[in-house]
């Protein structure tokens, strides 16, 4: 039967020792007879010998040596020894554990992205679309919604007819194929679902007013904050010019997208409301000549304001969208014979913008509205 330390001799704690003293060979013979596991014995001289022995047998060897020999530990090795060293140093053990966890977890994060197959669409736009879908350097791969990312690419770039989005290890590959939508044959080959959504468009203003804010997600903004725009003005163009990096007559000079963005507009409204000047009471009285006189009193300013505010609320309900908000209100009262005429100036914040399809190939298909 093998000794326990021989069963796992690849991991046992072993030490290299130096034995100093005359006739060390006699000590080695006694140790071997005592079944000590001594290996790699090297006799250097009559007074110096080197060998290896298991750590737990060292005390037995020292008892056999007594005072005649001096035994010095030169080095130690073995998995058990290293684990013991790590366990004795908690910070070091924690550091090694953290490193192992980092190495393991890093394999689940995107290292880089390779994009290919594009022609007229800039690579930066494709990468931005991926980033908006949660795919960029450092993204956690198991949480990526691959099908949704492909749908976002199709929706953002209608000219794309095929998308391959895959990953290998920590690297993601995006390969696309573009088509010209002015080819009727290619359009007819598309499925009904894709055909319905593949179109380019501008965002045009559906109201007149001053631009308060404009956030462009896709396309080219043609106005800035503070600009006054008329209804129908193009706010975000779906036609984006390209800056050529090399001279090529056949290189596309522009590309088209489905413009997207959020625009708020401050729109002034000037209104006029009328109301009765007097409040008629129900009580009546008769004078000496038996004429009936109706009691009435003139409205106070507070009563007139309450009435016009009611009229403004009714007008807003009938004429403004739900997202509208009245920011400022100015009232001017004019008293006439039996009525009060109220001039009202309102400043209203509105969400502006509606899609206007771009018809590729038609003249003036992308007017700026200037």
C-alpha positions as CSV (number, residue, x, y, z in Angstrom):
1,X,0.0,0.0,0.0
2,X,1.4,3.4,-0.9
3,X,2.0,6.0,1.7
4,X,-0.5,8.9,1.7
5,X,1.9,11.5,0.5
6,X,2.8,9.3,-2.6
7,X,-0.9,9.3,-3.7
8,X,-0.7,13.0,-4.4
9,X,3.0,13.5,-4.8
10,X,2.4,16.2,-7.5
11,X,0.8,18.4,-4.8
12,X,2.5,17.3,-1.6
13,X,4.5,19.9,0.3
14,X,8.1,19.0,-0.3
15,X,11.3,20.8,0.8
16,X,14.9,20.8,-0.3
17,X,17.4,20.5,2.5
18,X,21.1,20.7,3.1
19,X,22.7,18.2,5.5
20,X,26.1,19.3,7.0
21,X,28.3,16.9,8.9
22,X,30.7,13.9,8.4
23,X,29.5,10.7,6.9
24,X,26.0,12.0,5.9
25,X,25.6,8.7,3.9
26,X,25.1,6.9,7.2
27,X,22.2,9.3,8.1
28,X,20.7,8.7,4.7
29,X,20.8,5.0,5.1
30,X,19.0,5.2,8.5
31,X,16.4,7.5,7.0
32,X,15.7,5.2,4.1
33,X,15.5,2.2,6.4
34,X,12.9,4.3,8.4
35,X,10.9,4.6,5.2
36,X,11.5,8.3,4.8
37,X,10.8,9.5,1.3
38,X,14.1,11.1,0.3
39,X,14.7,12.0,-3.3
40,X,17.3,13.8,-5.5
41,X,20.1,13.0,-3.2
42,X,23.3,14.8,-4.2
43,X,26.5,14.3,-2.2
44,X,28.7,17.4,-2.7
45,X,31.5,16.5,-0.4
46,X,32.2,14.5,2.8
47,X,30.5,17.2,4.8
48,X,27.8,18.5,2.5
49,X,24.8,16.7,1.0
50,X,21.5,17.9,-0.6
51,X,18.2,16.1,-1.0
52,X,14.4,16.5,-1.0
53,X,12.0,15.2,1.6
54,X,8.3,15.7,2.5
55,X,7.7,18.5,5.0
56,X,5.9,16.3,7.5
57,X,8.9,13.9,7.7
58,X,11.4,16.6,8.4
59,X,11.0,16.3,12.2
60,X,11.6,12.5,12.0
61,X,14.8,13.1,10.0
62,X,16.1,15.7,12.5
63,X,15.6,13.2,15.4
64,X,17.6,10.6,13.4
65,X,20.3,13.2,12.8
66,X,20.5,14.3,16.4
67,X,23.4,16.7,17.2
68,X,25.8,15.1,14.7
69,X,24.3,16.8,11.7
70,X,22.9,20.3,10.9
71,X,19.8,20.3,8.6
72,X,18.9,23.6,6.8
73,X,15.8,24.1,4.6
74,X,16.8,25.6,1.2
75,X,13.5,25.8,-0.6
76,X,9.9,24.6,-0.6
77,X,7.4,23.6,-3.3
78,X,4.1,21.9,-4.0
79,X,0.5,22.9,-4.5
80,X,-0.3,22.3,-0.8
81,X,2.6,24.7,0.2
82,X,1.4,27.4,-2.2
83,X,-2.2,27.2,-1.0
84,X,-1.1,27.4,2.5
85,X,0.9,30.6,1.7
86,X,-2.1,32.1,0.0
87,X,-4.4,31.2,2.9
88,X,-1.9,32.8,5.3
89,X,-2.1,36.1,3.4
90,X,-5.8,37.0,3.1
91,X,-5.2,40.2,1.0
92,X,-3.1,38.3,-1.5
93,X,-5.7,35.5,-1.7
94,X,-8.4,38.2,-2.2
95,X,-6.3,39.8,-4.9
96,X,-5.8,36.5,-6.8
97,X,-9.5,35.8,-6.5
98,X,-10.4,39.2,-7.9
99,X,-8.0,38.8,-10.8
100,X,-9.6,35.4,-11.6
101,X,-13.1,36.9,-11.5
102,X,-12.0,39.8,-13.7
103,X,-10.5,37.5,-16.3
104,X,-13.7,35.4,-16.2
105,X,-16.1,38.2,-16.4
106,X,-14.2,40.2,-19.1
107,X,-15.0,37.4,-21.5
108,X,-18.7,38.5,-21.3
109,X,-18.1,42.1,-22.4
110,X,-17.7,43.5,-25.9
111,X,-14.1,44.3,-26.8
112,X,-14.6,45.8,-30.3
113,X,-17.1,46.0,-33.2
114,X,-16.4,45.4,-36.9
115,X,-18.7,47.0,-39.4
116,X,-18.7,46.1,-43.1
117,X,-20.9,46.1,-46.2
118,X,-21.9,49.8,-46.0
119,X,-21.7,52.1,-49.1
120,X,-23.6,55.4,-48.7
121,X,-24.3,55.1,-45.0
122,X,-21.4,56.5,-42.8
123,X,-19.9,53.9,-40.4
124,X,-20.3,56.4,-37.6
125,X,-24.1,56.4,-38.1
126,X,-24.2,52.6,-38.0
127,X,-22.2,52.5,-34.8
128,X,-24.4,55.2,-33.3
129,X,-27.4,53.1,-34.1
130,X,-25.8,50.1,-32.5
131,X,-25.0,52.2,-29.4
132,X,-28.6,53.4,-29.1
133,X,-29.6,49.7,-29.1
134,X,-27.1,48.9,-26.3
135,X,-24.3,47.5,-28.4
136,X,-20.9,49.2,-28.0
137,X,-17.5,48.6,-26.5
138,X,-17.9,47.4,-23.0
139,X,-21.5,46.2,-23.3
140,X,-22.5,43.0,-21.4
141,X,-23.0,40.4,-24.1
142,X,-25.7,38.3,-22.4
143,X,-28.0,41.3,-22.0
144,X,-27.9,42.4,-25.7
145,X,-31.2,42.1,-27.5
146,X,-30.0,41.0,-30.9
147,X,-33.3,40.9,-32.7
148,X,-34.4,44.3,-31.4
149,X,-31.0,45.8,-32.5
150,X,-31.6,44.4,-36.1
151,X,-35.1,45.9,-36.1
152,X,-33.7,49.3,-35.1
153,X,-31.1,49.2,-37.9
154,X,-33.9,48.4,-40.5
155,X,-36.1,51.2,-39.1
156,X,-33.3,53.8,-39.0
157,X,-31.9,53.0,-42.5
158,X,-34.7,52.0,-44.9
159,X,-32.1,51.4,-47.7
160,X,-30.7,48.4,-45.8
161,X,-32.2,45.2,-47.2
162,X,-30.1,42.6,-45.2
163,X,-28.4,42.7,-41.8
164,X,-26.1,40.2,-40.2
165,X,-25.4,40.9,-36.5
166,X,-23.3,38.2,-34.8
167,X,-20.5,37.8,-32.3
168,X,-17.5,35.6,-31.8
169,X,-15.9,35.6,-28.4
170,X,-15.7,39.3,-27.4
171,X,-15.9,40.7,-31.0
172,X,-19.2,41.7,-32.7
173,X,-19.6,41.7,-36.5
174,X,-22.2,43.9,-38.3
175,X,-22.5,43.2,-42.0
176,X,-25.2,45.0,-44.1
177,X,-26.4,45.2,-47.7
178,X,-27.9,48.4,-49.2
179,X,-30.2,48.9,-52.1
180,X,-31.4,51.8,-54.2
181,X,-35.1,52.4,-53.4
182,X,-35.8,54.1,-56.8
183,X,-35.7,50.7,-58.4
184,X,-39.3,49.5,-58.7
185,X,-38.3,45.9,-59.0
186,X,-36.4,45.9,-55.8
187,X,-39.2,47.6,-54.0
188,X,-41.7,45.0,-55.2
189,X,-39.4,42.2,-54.0
190,X,-39.7,43.4,-50.4
191,X,-42.1,41.8,-48.0
192,X,-45.3,43.7,-47.0
193,X,-44.0,44.5,-43.5
194,X,-40.7,45.9,-44.7
195,X,-42.3,47.7,-47.6
196,X,-44.6,49.7,-45.3
197,X,-41.8,51.0,-43.1
198,X,-39.0,51.6,-45.7
199,X,-39.3,55.3,-46.5
200,X,-37.3,58.5,-45.9
201,X,-38.8,61.5,-44.3
202,X,-38.2,65.1,-43.1
203,X,-39.6,66.5,-39.9
204,X,-41.6,69.6,-40.7
205,X,-43.3,72.1,-38.4
206,X,-47.1,71.7,-38.0
207,X,-47.3,75.1,-36.2
208,X,-45.7,78.5,-36.5
209,X,-43.6,79.9,-33.6
210,X,-40.2,80.2,-32.0
211,X,-38.0,77.2,-31.6
212,X,-37.5,76.6,-27.8
213,X,-35.5,73.3,-28.1
214,X,-34.6,70.9,-30.8
215,X,-33.1,67.4,-30.2
216,X,-32.0,65.6,-33.3
217,X,-31.8,61.8,-33.2
218,X,-31.5,61.1,-36.9
219,X,-31.0,63.5,-39.8
220,X,-29.8,67.1,-40.1
221,X,-31.2,70.0,-38.0
222,X,-32.0,73.0,-40.2
223,X,-33.0,75.4,-37.4
224,X,-31.7,76.5,-34.1
225,X,-33.1,77.6,-30.8
226,X,-34.7,81.0,-31.0
227,X,-35.5,80.8,-34.8
228,X,-39.0,81.7,-35.9
229,X,-40.5,79.1,-38.2
230,X,-43.7,79.1,-40.3
231,X,-45.9,76.1,-40.5
232,X,-44.6,73.6,-43.1
233,X,-40.9,74.6,-42.6
234,X,-38.5,71.6,-42.6
235,X,-37.0,71.4,-39.1
236,X,-34.9,68.2,-39.4
237,X,-33.9,67.0,-42.9
238,X,-33.7,63.4,-43.8
239,X,-31.2,64.2,-46.6
240,X,-27.7,64.4,-45.0
241,X,-24.7,65.5,-47.0
242,X,-21.5,63.4,-47.0
243,X,-18.1,64.9,-46.6
244,X,-15.9,63.1,-49.1
245,X,-12.5,61.8,-47.8
246,X,-11.1,61.0,-51.3
247,X,-11.9,62.2,-54.8
248,X,-14.4,59.9,-56.5
249,X,-16.9,61.2,-59.1
250,X,-19.2,58.2,-58.4
251,X,-19.0,58.5,-54.6
252,X,-22.4,59.3,-53.1
253,X,-22.7,63.0,-52.0
254,X,-25.6,62.5,-49.7
255,X,-27.5,59.8,-47.9
256,X,-31.1,59.6,-46.7
257,X,-32.6,58.6,-43.4
258,X,-35.9,58.6,-41.6
259,X,-35.5,61.9,-39.7
260,X,-36.2,61.7,-36.0
261,X,-36.2,64.2,-33.2
262,X,-38.1,66.2,-30.6
263,X,-38.9,69.9,-31.1
264,X,-40.7,72.3,-28.8
265,X,-42.1,75.6,-30.1
266,X,-43.3,78.7,-28.4
267,X,-46.4,79.9,-30.3
268,X,-48.1,83.3,-29.7
269,X,-51.9,83.4,-30.0
270,X,-53.9,86.6,-30.1
271,X,-57.6,86.2,-29.3
272,X,-60.6,88.3,-28.6
273,X,-63.5,87.5,-26.3
274,X,-66.7,89.4,-25.4
275,X,-68.8,89.2,-22.3
276,X,-71.7,91.1,-20.8
277,X,-70.8,94.2,-18.9
278,X,-73.6,93.9,-16.4
279,X,-74.9,91.2,-14.1
280,X,-78.7,91.1,-14.1
281,X,-80.4,90.3,-10.8
282,X,-83.6,88.3,-10.5
283,X,-85.3,90.9,-8.2
284,X,-87.5,93.6,-9.9
285,X,-89.2,96.7,-8.6
286,X,-91.9,99.1,-9.7
287,X,-91.5,102.9,-9.8
288,X,-94.4,105.5,-9.1
289,X,-95.4,105.3,-12.8
290,X,-95.7,101.5,-12.7
291,X,-92.7,101.0,-15.0
292,X,-90.8,97.8,-14.3
293,X,-87.0,98.3,-13.7
294,X,-84.6,95.4,-13.7
295,X,-81.8,95.6,-11.1
296,X,-78.4,95.2,-12.6
297,X,-74.8,95.7,-11.5
298,X,-71.5,96.1,-13.4
299,X,-69.1,93.3,-13.2
300,X,-66.0,93.7,-11.0
301,X,-62.5,93.2,-12.5
302,X,-62.3,89.8,-10.7
303,X,-65.6,88.7,-12.1
304,X,-64.5,89.7,-15.6
305,X,-61.2,87.9,-15.3
306,X,-62.9,84.8,-14.1
307,X,-65.2,84.8,-17.1
308,X,-62.4,85.3,-19.6
309,X,-60.3,82.6,-18.0
310,X,-63.2,80.2,-18.5
311,X,-63.5,81.3,-22.1
312,X,-59.7,80.7,-22.6
313,X,-59.9,77.2,-21.1
314,X,-62.8,76.3,-23.4
315,X,-60.9,77.7,-26.4
316,X,-57.8,75.7,-25.5
317,X,-59.8,72.5,-25.1
318,X,-61.2,72.9,-28.6
319,X,-58.1,74.2,-30.4
320,X,-54.9,73.0,-28.6
321,X,-53.4,69.5,-28.4
322,X,-53.2,67.8,-25.1
323,X,-49.4,68.4,-24.8
324,X,-49.8,72.1,-25.0
325,X,-49.0,74.3,-22.0
326,X,-49.9,78.0,-21.6
327,X,-46.7,79.7,-20.4
328,X,-47.8,83.4,-20.3
329,X,-51.1,85.2,-20.5
330,X,-51.8,88.9,-21.0
331,X,-55.3,90.4,-20.8
332,X,-56.5,93.8,-22.0
333,X,-60.1,94.9,-21.1
334,X,-62.1,97.4,-23.1
335,X,-65.4,98.5,-21.7
336,X,-68.2,99.4,-24.2
337,X,-71.9,100.2,-23.8
338,X,-73.2,96.8,-22.7
339,X,-70.2,94.5,-23.3
340,X,-66.6,94.0,-22.1
341,X,-64.2,93.3,-24.9
342,X,-61.1,91.3,-23.8
343,X,-58.0,91.1,-25.9
344,X,-55.9,88.0,-25.0
345,X,-52.3,87.3,-25.9
346,X,-51.1,83.8,-25.0
347,X,-47.6,82.2,-25.2
348,X,-48.1,78.4,-25.7
349,X,-45.5,75.7,-25.6
350,X,-46.2,72.9,-28.1
351,X,-44.6,69.7,-29.3
352,X,-44.0,70.5,-33.0
353,X,-43.1,68.3,-36.0
354,X,-44.7,65.8,-38.3
355,X,-43.3,63.5,-40.9
356,X,-43.1,64.5,-44.5
357,X,-42.0,61.7,-46.9
358,X,-39.0,62.3,-49.2
359,X,-39.6,61.1,-52.7
360,X,-36.2,60.2,-54.1
361,X,-35.5,61.4,-57.6
362,X,-38.2,64.0,-57.7
363,X,-37.3,67.6,-58.2
364,X,-37.3,69.7,-55.0
365,X,-38.0,66.6,-53.0
366,X,-36.2,68.1,-50.0
367,X,-37.1,71.7,-49.7
368,X,-35.8,73.4,-46.7
369,X,-38.7,75.8,-46.4
370,X,-36.6,78.9,-46.5
